[in-house]
Amino acid sequence: NAGDPGMPSAGALGENTSAGPGQPSALTISAPPTVRSQQAIRVDVGGAVAGLQLVLLDDDGNEVARRNLPSGQSSSVFRAPAVRTRSQFMLEATSPRGSGSETIVKPITVLP
């Protein structure tokens, strides 16, 4: 819903966990906002560095799947969880940045 001001755009929602105020995010993730149960979810990463981790979390914050991207790899595929009702998940991408890390979060809806 790119035109809906209350919804995130197709790009990533950025949350700098180590960068100071006003420092732009170097990390981006792109994934479909809505998928079907058991469908492949392709995740493309921009600005990735060695040590990048992708984690799929359920609505309660429980880890469903994790991928560690090797240096030079810019995409990964997750299998959407099996669901019986519309369910919300979060995709987190965490990358080392300076002495800390940077985390980007993107919501994903999984339909039965």
C-alpha beads as a LAMMPS data file, in Angstrom:
LAMMPS data file: protein, C-alpha beads

112 atoms
111 bonds

1 atom types
1 bond types

-500.0 500.0 xlo xhi
-500.0 500.0 ylo yhi
-500.0 500.0 zlo zhi

Masses

1 110.0

Atoms # bond

1 1 1 0.000 0.000 0.000
2 1 1 2.564 2.529 -1.168
3 1 1 0.099 5.433 -1.201
4 1 1 -1.253 4.785 2.308
5 1 1 0.575 7.091 4.743
6 1 1 -0.074 4.653 7.598
7 1 1 1.611 1.735 5.835
8 1 1 5.288 1.193 5.146
9 1 1 6.497 1.573 1.602
10 1 1 7.895 -1.331 -0.389
11 1 1 11.313 -0.311 0.950
12 1 1 12.617 -1.033 4.417
13 1 1 11.672 0.540 7.691
14 1 1 14.968 1.741 9.115
15 1 1 15.995 1.568 12.731
16 1 1 19.574 2.586 13.429
17 1 1 20.640 0.922 16.631
18 1 1 24.183 2.262 16.628
19 1 1 24.268 5.260 14.315
20 1 1 23.852 8.691 15.819
21 1 1 20.925 10.995 15.042
22 1 1 20.832 12.163 11.457
23 1 1 23.047 9.374 10.139
24 1 1 21.304 7.685 7.207
25 1 1 20.827 3.955 7.116
26 1 1 23.246 2.152 4.803
27 1 1 21.241 -1.079 4.996
28 1 1 18.021 -1.789 3.078
29 1 1 15.835 -4.867 2.704
30 1 1 13.170 -5.609 0.164
31 1 1 10.608 -8.398 0.499
32 1 1 6.970 -8.820 -0.492
33 1 1 4.601 -7.298 2.097
34 1 1 2.121 -10.189 1.756
35 1 1 2.678 -13.861 0.922
36 1 1 0.703 -17.104 1.119
37 1 1 1.314 -19.882 3.617
38 1 1 4.375 -21.978 2.645
39 1 1 5.251 -19.607 -0.252
40 1 1 8.891 -18.671 -0.837
41 1 1 9.820 -15.218 0.486
42 1 1 12.723 -13.715 -1.448
43 1 1 14.624 -11.109 0.543
44 1 1 16.974 -8.721 -1.270
45 1 1 19.509 -6.772 0.778
46 1 1 21.234 -3.526 -0.133
47 1 1 24.284 -2.220 1.700
48 1 1 25.031 -5.656 3.143
49 1 1 28.336 -6.320 4.817
50 1 1 29.963 -9.487 6.123
51 1 1 28.131 -10.792 9.179
52 1 1 24.613 -9.814 8.069
53 1 1 21.843 -11.848 9.707
54 1 1 18.238 -12.163 8.547
55 1 1 15.685 -13.371 11.093
56 1 1 11.972 -14.090 10.594
57 1 1 9.988 -13.539 13.808
58 1 1 6.378 -14.340 14.642
59 1 1 4.009 -11.783 16.176
60 1 1 5.193 -12.739 19.692
61 1 1 8.860 -12.173 18.784
62 1 1 9.745 -15.870 18.548
63 1 1 12.350 -16.771 15.951
64 1 1 10.865 -18.782 13.076
65 1 1 13.906 -18.884 10.782
66 1 1 17.414 -17.411 10.539
67 1 1 19.865 -16.909 7.691
68 1 1 23.458 -15.685 7.860
69 1 1 24.424 -14.082 4.556
70 1 1 27.992 -14.767 3.455
71 1 1 30.047 -11.797 2.307
72 1 1 29.055 -10.801 -1.227
73 1 1 25.610 -12.444 -1.101
74 1 1 22.742 -9.975 -1.483
75 1 1 19.642 -12.174 -1.270
76 1 1 18.143 -15.118 0.579
77 1 1 14.921 -17.119 0.523
78 1 1 12.705 -18.078 3.442
79 1 1 9.710 -20.402 3.330
80 1 1 6.625 -18.650 4.747
81 1 1 5.310 -20.416 7.835
82 1 1 2.204 -22.595 7.534
83 1 1 -0.742 -20.579 8.863
84 1 1 -4.504 -21.169 9.114
85 1 1 -5.410 -17.511 9.656
86 1 1 -3.927 -14.198 8.509
87 1 1 -0.740 -13.793 10.554
88 1 1 1.844 -11.050 11.040
89 1 1 5.583 -11.687 10.985
90 1 1 8.610 -9.415 11.130
91 1 1 11.745 -9.725 9.063
92 1 1 14.832 -8.319 10.794
93 1 1 18.123 -7.646 9.053
94 1 1 21.042 -6.917 11.369
95 1 1 24.423 -5.811 10.083
96 1 1 27.606 -4.904 11.961
97 1 1 28.215 -1.151 11.832
98 1 1 31.208 0.449 13.484
99 1 1 31.389 -0.708 17.079
100 1 1 27.698 -1.689 17.149
101 1 1 25.080 -2.907 14.725
102 1 1 22.255 -1.635 12.545
103 1 1 18.870 -3.356 12.424
104 1 1 16.135 -2.890 9.823
105 1 1 12.654 -4.316 10.425
106 1 1 10.039 -5.088 7.763
107 1 1 6.534 -6.448 8.456
108 1 1 5.270 -9.383 6.396
109 1 1 1.699 -10.688 6.365
110 1 1 1.178 -14.398 5.706
111 1 1 -2.237 -15.482 4.387
112 1 1 -3.656 -19.032 4.507

Bonds

1 1 1 2
2 1 2 3
3 1 3 4
4 1 4 5
5 1 5 6
6 1 6 7
7 1 7 8
8 1 8 9
9 1 9 10
10 1 10 11
11 1 11 12
12 1 12 13
13 1 13 14
14 1 14 15
15 1 15 16
16 1 16 17
17 1 17 18
18 1 18 19
19 1 19 20
20 1 20 21
21 1 21 22
22 1 22 23
23 1 23 24
24 1 24 25
25 1 25 26
26 1 26 27
27 1 27 28
28 1 28 29
29 1 29 30
30 1 30 31
31 1 31 32
32 1 32 33
33 1 33 34
34 1 34 35
35 1 35 36
36 1 36 37
37 1 37 38
38 1 38 39
39 1 39 40
40 1 40 41
41 1 41 42
42 1 42 43
43 1 43 44
44 1 44 45
45 1 45 46
46 1 46 47
47 1 47 48
48 1 48 49
49 1 49 50
50 1 50 51
51 1 51 52
52 1 52 53
53 1 53 54
54 1 54 55
55 1 55 56
56 1 56 57
57 1 57 58
58 1 58 59
59 1 59 60
60 1 60 61
61 1 61 62
62 1 62 63
63 1 63 64
64 1 64 65
65 1 65 66
66 1 66 67
67 1 67 68
68 1 68 69
69 1 69 70
70 1 70 71
71 1 71 72
72 1 72 73
73 1 73 74
74 1 74 75
75 1 75 76
76 1 76 77
77 1 77 78
78 1 78 79
79 1 79 80
80 1 80 81
81 1 81 82
82 1 82 83
83 1 83 84
84 1 84 85
85 1 85 86
86 1 86 87
87 1 87 88
88 1 88 89
89 1 89 90
90 1 90 91
91 1 91 92
92 1 92 93
93 1 93 94
94 1 94 95
95 1 95 96
96 1 96 97
97 1 97 98
98 1 98 99
99 1 99 100
100 1 100 101
101 1 101 102
102 1 102 103
103 1 103 104
104 1 104 105
105 1 105 106
106 1 106 107
107 1 107 108
108 1 108 109
109 1 109 110
110 1 110 111
111 1 111 112
